[in-house]
Amino acid sequence: MNYRNVVIQDNLDISTASTTTYDLNLVDPISRLAFKFNLQNHATTPLLIAHPARAVSKIELIDGSHIIAAVSGEQLLSMNYYDNKRTPH
């Protein structure tokens, strides 16, 4: 089986709320999309940071005008847990 590893977005500052859209115009089918988060606290005083998955409020998979799936980062993490029967990295 052939695998492709592609970085869609490199480092991104999430200090302000925003919506980021990525159009994936693909011909070949995709079996998996992986999300990797590297959250850092750059404040001078330690802040309590919520769960890393909470940094993403909504992930939508859209085909044309049809929403196929819409989940939060926390929901995606729990779906991964029940699908793979182990805690994600």
Backbone torsions as a table, in degrees:
resi	resn	phi	psi	omega
1	MET	NA	138.2	179.5
2	ASN	-90.7	139.8	178.5
3	TYR	-120.2	145.1	173.9
4	ARG	-125.0	130.1	174.0
5	ASN	-114.0	116.5	-177.1
6	VAL	-129.4	134.2	174.8
7	VAL	-92.9	115.6	-178.6
8	ILE	-83.2	-41.5	179.8
9	GLN	-138.0	123.7	177.2
10	ASP	-78.8	-152.4	-176.5
11	ASN	-55.8	136.8	-177.1
12	LEU	-138.4	132.8	178.8
13	ASP	-84.7	122.7	-177.8
14	ILE	-110.4	26.8	-178.1
15	SER	-69.7	-23.7	176.2
16	THR	-118.3	145.1	-179.6
17	ALA	-67.0	133.5	178.6
18	SER	-157.8	166.7	175.5
19	THR	-114.0	128.6	178.8
20	THR	-117.8	126.9	-178.6
21	THR	-114.6	135.7	177.2
22	TYR	-125.1	119.4	177.2
23	ASP	-90.7	121.0	178.1
24	LEU	-109.1	95.9	179.9
25	ASN	-90.8	94.1	-173.4
26	LEU	-120.3	146.7	175.5
27	VAL	-96.3	-41.7	-179.1
28	ASP	-78.9	146.5	178.3
29	PRO	-68.3	151.0	178.0
30	ILE	-110.7	131.9	178.6
31	SER	-97.1	-22.9	-177.8
32	ARG	-155.9	138.5	168.5
33	LEU	-116.3	128.5	-178.9
34	ALA	-110.3	140.0	177.3
35	PHE	-114.8	130.5	178.5
36	LYS	-124.0	129.6	-179.1
37	PHE	-116.2	133.1	171.4
38	ASN	-124.1	92.6	-177.7
39	LEU	-95.1	135.0	179.4
40	GLN	-131.3	144.4	177.1
41	ASN	-100.9	111.2	-178.6
42	HIS	-97.9	11.0	-179.9
43	ALA	-74.0	157.0	179.4
44	THR	-74.6	-28.3	175.9
45	THR	-109.8	142.2	-179.4
46	PRO	-61.5	132.0	178.0
47	LEU	-113.4	149.0	175.9
48	LEU	-78.9	116.0	-179.0
49	ILE	-99.7	133.2	178.5
50	ALA	-67.7	179.6	-179.9
51	HIS	-58.1	139.8	-178.1
52	PRO	-55.8	-33.2	179.9
53	ALA	-66.6	-19.6	179.4
54	ARG	-72.9	-10.7	178.2
55	ALA	-68.1	-19.9	178.7
56	VAL	-111.3	114.6	-176.7
57	SER	-83.1	-30.1	179.9
58	LYS	-156.4	135.8	172.6
59	ILE	-121.4	122.2	-179.9
60	GLU	-118.1	134.2	173.6
61	LEU	-106.8	114.4	-171.8
62	ILE	-121.9	135.7	173.9
63	ASP	-119.2	104.6	-175.7
64	GLY	68.3	-116.6	178.4
65	SER	-106.0	6.0	-178.3
66	HIS	-100.3	126.6	175.2
67	ILE	-84.6	114.8	-179.2
68	ILE	-81.9	-42.2	179.7
69	ALA	-151.3	145.0	175.9
70	ALA	-143.1	111.9	-178.5
71	VAL	-137.0	159.8	174.3
72	SER	-86.9	172.0	177.6
73	GLY	-63.0	-38.3	177.9
74	GLU	-67.3	-39.6	177.8
75	GLN	-66.1	-39.1	178.1
76	LEU	-63.4	-40.2	178.3
77	LEU	-63.9	-42.7	179.4
78	SER	-69.6	-35.9	175.6
79	MET	-62.3	-39.9	178.3
80	ASN	-63.9	-39.5	-180.0
81	TYR	-62.6	-48.5	-177.8
82	TYR	-72.9	-26.1	178.3
83	ASP	-75.7	-40.8	-175.2
84	ASN	-99.1	-6.8	179.0
85	LYS	59.6	31.2	175.9
86	ARG	-157.1	159.5	179.6
87	THR	-72.9	130.6	178.3
88	PRO	-65.7	161.1	179.0
89	HIS	-64.0	NA	NA
